[in-house]
Amino acid sequence: DTPLVIVAGKEYGTGSSRDWAAKGTILLGVRAVIAESFERIHRSNLVGMGILPLTFAEGQDETTLGLTGKETFDVAGLPAALAKPSAADRVVTVVATAADGKRTQFPARVRIHTPEEVQYYRHGGILPYVLRRLLG
């Protein structure tokens, strides 16, 4: 019952079994993935499962930020970022807190690209979105 965050490198999701990889990720309790970049279809599948895809700012990654993956992560500014009309302007602040209390703060780009994807994410994925639309 602990929400998880994946910290990943380049082309996260490449070679995955497409939608099953995103389904497995949500079943494991992952709520966000922070990567250097995403494989195009996998990013879309993550959004469809209600998982937040984020990318590090140019020139940053887990190594340059000193992240170990053992931190707790908070994402600040997500509602405001999702309200922006342009996907290029959707940036949040991630705060990673280590066990010793050291906090590392960095910007991350929200990789939710279209208004439809925003709706899918807000509803917790495409299936809850469709069901809510059907039930009216």
PALUM-730324 format. One record per residue: x, y, z of N, C-alpha, C, CB in turn; chain; residue in three letters; residue number from 1. Coordinates in Angstrom, 1 decimal. Glycine has a CB too. Layout:
<sites>
[[X Y Z] [X Y Z] [X Y Z] [X Y Z] A ALA NUM];
...
</sites>
This chain:
<sites>
[[0.8 -1.2 0.0] [0.0 0.0 0.0] [0.8 1.3 0.0] [-0.9 0.0 1.2] A ASP 1];
[[2.1 1.2 -0.5] [2.9 2.3 -0.6] [3.1 2.7 -2.1] [4.3 2.0 0.0] A THR 2];
[[2.6 3.9 -2.4] [2.8 4.4 -3.8] [4.3 4.4 -4.2] [2.1 5.8 -4.0] A PRO 3];
[[4.6 3.9 -5.3] [6.0 3.9 -5.8] [6.3 4.8 -6.9] [6.3 2.4 -6.2] A LEU 4];
[[7.5 5.2 -7.0] [8.0 6.0 -8.1] [9.2 5.3 -8.7] [8.5 7.5 -7.6] A VAL 5];
[[9.2 5.2 -10.0] [10.4 4.6 -10.7] [11.3 5.7 -11.2] [9.9 3.7 -11.9] A ILE 6];
[[12.6 5.6 -10.9] [13.6 6.5 -11.5] [14.3 5.7 -12.5] [14.5 7.0 -10.3] A VAL 7];
[[14.3 6.3 -13.8] [14.8 5.5 -14.9] [15.7 6.3 -15.8] [13.6 5.0 -15.7] A ALA 8];
[[16.3 5.6 -16.7] [17.2 6.3 -17.7] [16.6 6.6 -19.0] [18.4 5.3 -18.0] A GLY 9];
[[17.3 6.4 -20.1] [16.8 6.8 -21.4] [15.9 5.8 -22.0] [18.0 7.1 -22.3] A LYS 10];
[[15.0 6.2 -22.8] [14.1 5.4 -23.6] [13.4 4.3 -22.7] [14.8 4.6 -24.7] A GLU 11];
[[12.9 4.8 -21.5] [12.2 3.9 -20.6] [11.0 3.2 -21.3] [11.7 4.7 -19.4] A TYR 12];
[[10.9 1.9 -21.2] [9.9 1.2 -21.8] [10.2 0.5 -23.2] [8.7 2.0 -22.0] A GLY 13];
[[11.4 0.8 -23.7] [11.8 0.2 -24.9] [12.0 -1.3 -24.7] [13.2 0.8 -25.4] A THR 14];
[[11.4 -2.0 -25.7] [11.5 -3.5 -25.6] [10.4 -4.1 -24.7] [12.8 -3.9 -25.1] A GLY 15];
[[9.6 -3.3 -24.1] [8.5 -3.8 -23.2] [7.4 -4.5 -24.0] [8.0 -2.7 -22.3] A SER 16];
[[6.6 -5.2 -23.4] [5.5 -5.9 -24.1] [4.3 -4.9 -24.1] [5.1 -7.2 -23.3] A SER 17];
[[4.6 -3.7 -24.4] [3.6 -2.6 -24.7] [2.6 -2.4 -23.5] [2.8 -2.9 -25.9] A ARG 18];
[[1.3 -2.6 -23.7] [0.4 -2.3 -22.7] [0.5 -3.2 -21.5] [-1.1 -2.4 -23.3] A ASP 19];
[[1.0 -4.4 -21.6] [1.2 -5.2 -20.4] [2.2 -4.7 -19.5] [1.5 -6.6 -20.8] A TRP 20];
[[3.2 -4.0 -20.0] [4.2 -3.4 -19.2] [3.6 -2.3 -18.3] [5.4 -2.9 -20.0] A ALA 21];
[[2.8 -1.5 -18.9] [2.1 -0.5 -18.1] [1.1 -1.1 -17.1] [1.4 0.5 -19.0] A ALA 22];
[[0.4 -2.1 -17.5] [-0.5 -2.8 -16.6] [0.2 -3.4 -15.4] [-1.3 -3.9 -17.3] A LYS 23];
[[1.3 -4.0 -15.6] [2.1 -4.6 -14.5] [2.6 -3.5 -13.6] [3.3 -5.4 -15.1] A GLY 24];
[[3.0 -2.4 -14.2] [3.5 -1.3 -13.4] [2.5 -0.7 -12.4] [4.0 -0.1 -14.3] A THR 25];
[[1.3 -0.5 -12.9] [0.2 0.0 -12.0] [-0.2 -1.0 -11.0] [-1.0 0.4 -12.8] A ILE 26];
[[-0.1 -2.3 -11.3] [-0.5 -3.4 -10.4] [0.6 -3.5 -9.2] [-0.6 -4.7 -11.1] A LEU 27];
[[1.8 -3.0 -9.5] [2.8 -3.0 -8.5] [2.7 -1.8 -7.6] [4.2 -3.1 -9.2] A LEU 28];
[[1.9 -0.9 -7.9] [1.7 0.3 -7.1] [2.4 1.5 -7.5] [2.1 0.0 -5.7] A GLY 29];
[[3.0 1.5 -8.7] [3.7 2.6 -9.3] [2.8 3.7 -9.6] [4.6 2.2 -10.5] A VAL 30];
[[3.0 5.0 -9.2] [2.2 6.1 -9.5] [2.8 7.1 -10.4] [1.8 6.8 -8.2] A ARG 31];
[[4.2 7.1 -10.5] [4.9 8.0 -11.4] [6.2 7.3 -11.8] [5.2 9.3 -10.7] A ALA 32];
[[6.6 7.7 -13.0] [7.9 7.3 -13.5] [8.7 8.6 -13.9] [7.8 6.4 -14.8] A VAL 33];
[[9.9 8.8 -13.4] [10.7 9.9 -13.7] [11.9 9.3 -14.5] [11.3 10.7 -12.4] A ILE 34];
[[12.0 9.7 -15.8] [13.0 9.1 -16.7] [13.7 10.2 -17.5] [12.3 8.1 -17.7] A ALA 35];
[[14.8 9.8 -18.1] [15.5 10.8 -19.0] [14.7 10.9 -20.3] [16.9 10.3 -19.3] A GLU 36];
[[14.1 9.8 -20.8] [13.2 9.8 -21.9] [12.3 8.6 -21.9] [14.0 10.0 -23.3] A SER 37];
[[11.3 8.6 -22.7] [10.4 7.4 -22.8] [10.3 6.9 -24.2] [9.0 7.8 -22.3] A PHE 38];
[[10.1 5.6 -24.3] [9.7 5.0 -25.6] [8.2 5.6 -25.8] [9.7 3.4 -25.6] A GLU 39];
[[8.0 6.0 -27.0] [6.7 6.8 -27.4] [5.5 6.1 -26.9] [6.7 7.0 -28.8] A ARG 40];
[[5.3 4.8 -27.3] [4.0 4.1 -27.0] [4.0 3.8 -25.6] [3.9 2.9 -27.9] A ILE 41];
[[5.1 3.4 -25.0] [5.0 3.1 -23.5] [4.6 4.3 -22.7] [6.4 2.6 -23.0] A HIS 42];
[[5.1 5.5 -23.0] [4.6 6.7 -22.3] [3.1 6.8 -22.4] [5.3 8.0 -22.9] A ARG 43];
[[2.6 6.7 -23.6] [1.1 6.8 -23.8] [0.4 5.7 -23.0] [0.8 6.6 -25.2] A SER 44];
[[0.9 4.5 -22.9] [0.3 3.4 -22.2] [0.4 3.7 -20.7] [1.0 2.1 -22.4] A ASN 45];
[[1.4 4.3 -20.2] [1.5 4.7 -18.8] [0.4 5.7 -18.4] [2.9 5.3 -18.4] A LEU 46];
[[0.2 6.7 -19.3] [-0.9 7.6 -19.0] [-2.2 6.9 -19.0] [-0.9 8.8 -20.1] A VAL 47];
[[-2.4 6.0 -20.0] [-3.7 5.2 -20.0] [-3.9 4.4 -18.8] [-3.6 4.3 -21.2] A GLY 48];
[[-2.9 4.1 -18.0] [-3.1 3.3 -16.8] [-3.1 4.3 -15.6] [-1.9 2.4 -16.6] A MET 49];
[[-3.0 5.6 -15.8] [-3.1 6.5 -14.7] [-1.8 6.8 -14.0] [-4.1 6.1 -13.7] A GLY 50];
[[-0.7 6.4 -14.7] [0.7 6.6 -14.1] [1.2 7.9 -14.7] [1.6 5.4 -14.5] A ILE 51];
[[1.8 8.7 -13.9] [2.4 10.0 -14.2] [3.8 9.9 -14.9] [2.4 11.0 -13.0] A LEU 52];
[[3.9 10.2 -16.2] [5.3 10.2 -16.8] [5.9 11.5 -16.7] [5.2 9.7 -18.2] A PRO 53];
[[7.1 11.6 -16.1] [7.9 12.8 -15.9] [9.3 12.6 -16.5] [8.0 13.2 -14.4] A LEU 54];
[[9.8 13.7 -17.1] [11.2 13.6 -17.5] [12.1 14.6 -16.8] [11.3 13.8 -19.1] A THR 55];
[[13.3 14.2 -16.6] [14.3 15.2 -16.0] [14.5 16.3 -16.9] [15.6 14.4 -15.7] A PHE 56];
[[14.9 17.5 -16.4] [15.3 18.6 -17.2] [16.6 18.2 -18.0] [15.6 19.9 -16.3] A ALA 57];
[[16.8 18.9 -19.1] [18.0 18.7 -20.0] [19.2 18.8 -19.1] [18.0 19.7 -21.1] A GLU 58];
[[20.1 17.8 -19.2] [21.4 17.8 -18.5] [21.3 17.2 -17.1] [21.9 19.1 -18.4] A GLY 59];
[[20.1 16.8 -16.7] [19.9 16.2 -15.4] [19.5 14.8 -15.5] [18.9 17.0 -14.5] A GLN 60];
[[19.9 14.0 -14.5] [19.4 12.6 -14.4] [19.6 12.2 -13.0] [20.2 11.7 -15.4] A ASP 61];
[[19.4 10.9 -12.7] [19.5 10.5 -11.3] [20.9 10.7 -10.7] [19.1 9.1 -11.1] A GLU 62];
[[21.9 10.5 -11.6] [23.3 10.6 -11.2] [23.7 12.1 -10.9] [24.2 10.1 -12.2] A THR 63];
[[23.4 13.0 -11.8] [23.7 14.4 -11.5] [23.0 15.0 -10.3] [23.4 15.2 -12.8] A THR 64];
[[21.8 14.4 -10.0] [21.0 14.9 -8.9] [21.4 14.1 -7.6] [19.5 14.8 -9.1] A LEU 65];
[[22.2 13.1 -7.7] [22.6 12.3 -6.5] [21.4 11.4 -6.0] [23.0 13.2 -5.5] A GLY 66];
[[20.5 11.0 -6.8] [19.4 10.2 -6.4] [19.8 8.7 -6.3] [18.2 10.3 -7.3] A LEU 67];
[[19.4 8.0 -5.3] [19.7 6.6 -5.1] [18.5 5.7 -5.4] [20.2 6.3 -3.7] A THR 68];
[[17.3 6.3 -5.4] [16.1 5.5 -5.6] [15.4 5.1 -4.3] [16.3 4.3 -6.4] A GLY 69];
[[16.1 5.4 -3.2] [15.6 5.1 -1.9] [14.9 6.3 -1.2] [16.7 4.6 -1.0] A LYS 70];
[[14.8 7.4 -1.9] [14.2 8.6 -1.4] [12.6 8.5 -1.5] [14.6 9.9 -2.2] A GLU 71];
[[12.0 9.4 -0.7] [10.5 9.5 -0.9] [10.4 10.7 -1.8] [9.8 9.7 0.5] A THR 72];
[[9.4 10.7 -2.7] [9.2 11.7 -3.7] [7.8 12.4 -3.5] [9.3 11.1 -5.1] A PHE 73];
[[7.9 13.7 -3.6] [6.7 14.6 -3.7] [6.7 15.3 -5.0] [6.6 15.5 -2.4] A ASP 74];
[[5.5 15.5 -5.6] [5.4 16.2 -6.9] [4.5 17.4 -6.6] [4.8 15.3 -8.0] A VAL 75];
[[5.1 18.6 -6.7] [4.4 19.8 -6.4] [4.0 20.5 -7.7] [5.3 20.8 -5.5] A ALA 76];
[[2.8 21.1 -7.7] [2.4 21.9 -8.8] [1.7 21.1 -10.0] [3.5 22.6 -9.4] A GLY 77];
[[1.3 19.9 -9.7] [0.7 19.1 -10.8] [-0.6 19.6 -11.3] [0.5 17.7 -10.3] A LEU 78];
[[-1.6 20.0 -10.4] [-2.8 20.5 -10.9] [-2.6 21.8 -11.8] [-3.8 20.9 -9.8] A PRO 79];
[[-1.8 22.7 -11.4] [-1.5 23.9 -12.2] [-0.9 23.5 -13.6] [-0.6 24.8 -11.4] A ALA 80];
[[0.1 22.5 -13.5] [0.7 22.1 -14.8] [-0.3 21.5 -15.7] [1.9 21.1 -14.4] A ALA 81];
[[-1.2 20.7 -15.2] [-2.1 20.0 -16.1] [-3.1 21.0 -16.7] [-2.9 18.9 -15.3] A LEU 82];
[[-3.3 22.1 -16.0] [-4.3 23.1 -16.5] [-3.7 24.0 -17.6] [-4.7 24.0 -15.3] A ALA 83];
[[-2.4 23.9 -17.8] [-1.8 24.7 -18.9] [-2.2 24.1 -20.3] [-0.2 24.7 -18.7] A LYS 84];
[[-2.5 25.0 -21.2] [-2.9 24.5 -22.5] [-1.8 23.9 -23.4] [-3.5 25.7 -23.3] A PRO 85];
[[-0.6 24.3 -23.1] [0.5 23.7 -23.9] [1.3 22.7 -23.1] [1.4 24.8 -24.4] A SER 86];
[[1.5 21.5 -23.7] [2.2 20.4 -23.1] [3.7 20.9 -22.8] [2.2 19.2 -24.0] A ALA 87];
[[4.2 21.8 -23.6] [5.6 22.2 -23.4] [5.7 23.0 -22.1] [6.0 23.1 -24.6] A ALA 88];
[[4.6 23.6 -21.6] [4.7 24.4 -20.4] [4.4 23.6 -19.1] [3.7 25.5 -20.5] A ASP 89];
[[4.1 22.3 -19.3] [3.7 21.5 -18.1] [5.0 21.0 -17.3] [2.9 20.3 -18.5] A ARG 90];
[[5.4 21.8 -16.3] [6.5 21.5 -15.5] [6.1 21.5 -14.1] [7.7 22.5 -15.8] A VAL 91];
[[6.6 20.5 -13.3] [6.3 20.4 -11.9] [7.7 20.5 -11.1] [5.6 19.1 -11.5] A VAL 92];
[[7.6 20.6 -9.8] [8.8 20.5 -9.0] [8.7 19.2 -8.2] [8.9 21.7 -8.0] A THR 93];
[[9.8 18.4 -8.3] [9.9 17.1 -7.6] [10.8 17.4 -6.4] [10.4 16.0 -8.5] A VAL 94];
[[10.4 16.9 -5.3] [11.2 17.0 -4.1] [11.5 15.6 -3.6] [10.5 17.8 -2.9] A VAL 95];
[[12.8 15.2 -3.7] [13.2 13.9 -3.2] [13.8 14.0 -1.8] [14.2 13.2 -4.3] A ALA 96];
[[13.3 13.3 -0.9] [13.8 13.4 0.5] [14.4 12.0 0.9] [12.6 13.7 1.5] A THR 97];
[[15.7 12.1 1.2] [16.5 10.9 1.6] [16.1 10.6 3.1] [18.0 11.2 1.5] A ALA 98];
[[16.6 9.4 3.5] [16.3 8.9 4.8] [16.9 9.8 5.9] [16.8 7.5 5.0] A ALA 99];
[[18.0 10.5 5.6] [18.6 11.4 6.6] [18.0 12.8 6.5] [20.1 11.5 6.3] A ASP 100];
[[17.0 13.0 5.7] [16.3 14.2 5.7] [16.8 15.2 4.6] [16.4 14.9 7.0] A GLY 101];
[[17.8 14.8 3.9] [18.4 15.7 2.9] [17.3 15.8 1.7] [19.7 15.2 2.3] A LYS 102];
[[17.0 17.0 1.3] [16.1 17.2 0.3] [16.7 17.7 -1.0] [15.0 18.2 0.7] A ARG 103];
[[16.4 17.0 -2.1] [16.8 17.5 -3.4] [15.6 17.9 -4.2] [17.6 16.3 -4.2] A THR 104];
[[15.6 19.1 -4.7] [14.5 19.6 -5.4] [14.9 19.9 -6.9] [14.0 21.0 -4.8] A GLN 105];
[[14.1 19.4 -7.8] [14.4 19.6 -9.3] [13.1 19.7 -10.1] [15.3 18.5 -9.7] A PHE 106];
[[13.2 20.4 -11.2] [12.1 20.5 -12.1] [11.9 19.2 -13.0] [12.2 21.7 -13.1] A PRO 107];
[[10.7 18.9 -13.3] [10.5 17.7 -14.2] [9.4 18.1 -15.2] [10.2 16.4 -13.4] A ALA 108];
[[9.5 17.7 -16.4] [8.5 18.0 -17.4] [7.4 16.9 -17.4] [9.1 18.1 -18.8] A ARG 109];
[[6.2 17.3 -17.3] [5.0 16.4 -17.3] [4.8 15.9 -18.8] [3.7 17.0 -16.8] A VAL 110];
[[4.9 14.6 -19.0] [4.9 14.1 -20.4] [3.4 13.6 -20.7] [5.9 12.9 -20.5] A ARG 111];
[[2.5 14.4 -20.4] [1.1 14.2 -20.8] [0.8 15.2 -21.8] [0.1 14.4 -19.5] A ILE 112];
[[0.6 14.8 -23.1] [0.7 15.7 -24.2] [-0.6 16.3 -24.7] [1.3 14.9 -25.3] A HIS 113];
[[-1.7 15.5 -24.6] [-2.9 16.0 -25.3] [-4.0 16.3 -24.2] [-3.4 15.0 -26.3] A THR 114];
[[-5.0 17.1 -24.6] [-6.1 17.2 -23.6] [-6.8 15.9 -23.2] [-7.2 18.2 -24.2] A PRO 115];
[[-6.9 15.0 -24.2] [-7.5 13.7 -23.8] [-6.6 12.9 -22.8] [-7.6 12.8 -25.1] A GLU 116];
[[-5.3 13.0 -23.0] [-4.4 12.3 -22.0] [-4.6 13.0 -20.6] [-3.0 12.4 -22.5] A GLU 117];
[[-4.8 14.3 -20.6] [-5.0 15.0 -19.3] [-6.2 14.4 -18.6] [-5.1 16.5 -19.5] A VAL 118];
[[-7.3 14.2 -19.4] [-8.5 13.6 -18.8] [-8.3 12.2 -18.4] [-9.6 13.7 -19.9] A GLN 119];
[[-7.6 11.4 -19.2] [-7.3 10.0 -18.8] [-6.6 10.0 -17.4] [-6.5 9.3 -19.9] A TYR 120];
[[-5.6 10.8 -17.3] [-4.8 10.8 -16.1] [-5.6 11.3 -14.9] [-3.5 11.8 -16.2] A TYR 121];
[[-6.4 12.4 -15.1] [-7.2 12.9 -14.0] [-8.2 11.9 -13.5] [-7.9 14.1 -14.4] A ARG 122];
[[-8.6 11.0 -14.3] [-9.6 9.9 -13.9] [-9.0 8.7 -13.5] [-10.5 9.6 -15.1] A HIS 123];
[[-7.6 8.6 -13.4] [-6.9 7.4 -13.0] [-6.7 6.4 -14.1] [-7.7 6.8 -11.9] A GLY 124];
[[-6.8 6.8 -15.3] [-6.6 5.9 -16.5] [-7.8 5.9 -17.4] [-6.3 4.5 -16.0] A GLY 125];
[[-7.5 5.3 -18.6] [-8.5 5.4 -19.6] [-9.8 4.6 -19.3] [-8.0 4.9 -20.9] A ILE 126];
[[-9.6 3.4 -18.6] [-10.8 2.6 -18.2] [-11.7 3.3 -17.3] [-10.4 1.3 -17.6] A LEU 127];
[[-11.2 3.9 -16.2] [-12.1 4.7 -15.3] [-12.8 5.9 -16.0] [-11.4 5.2 -14.1] A PRO 128];
[[-12.0 6.5 -16.9] [-12.5 7.6 -17.7] [-13.7 7.2 -18.5] [-11.4 8.2 -18.6] A TYR 129];
[[-13.6 6.1 -19.3] [-14.6 5.6 -20.1] [-15.8 5.2 -19.3] [-14.1 4.4 -21.0] A VAL 130];
[[-15.6 4.5 -18.2] [-16.7 4.0 -17.4] [-17.5 5.2 -16.8] [-16.2 3.1 -16.3] A LEU 131];
[[-16.8 6.2 -16.4] [-17.5 7.4 -15.8] [-18.3 8.1 -16.9] [-16.5 8.4 -15.2] A ARG 132];
[[-17.7 8.1 -18.1] [-18.5 8.8 -19.2] [-19.7 7.9 -19.6] [-17.6 8.9 -20.5] A ARG 133];
[[-19.6 6.6 -19.5] [-20.8 5.8 -19.8] [-21.9 5.9 -18.8] [-20.4 4.3 -20.0] A LEU 134];
[[-21.4 6.0 -17.5] [-22.4 6.1 -16.4] [-22.9 7.5 -16.2] [-21.7 5.7 -15.1] A LEU 135];
[[-22.3 8.5 -16.9] [-22.8 9.8 -17.0] [-22.9 10.6 -15.9] [-24.0 9.8 -17.5] A GLY 136];
</sites>
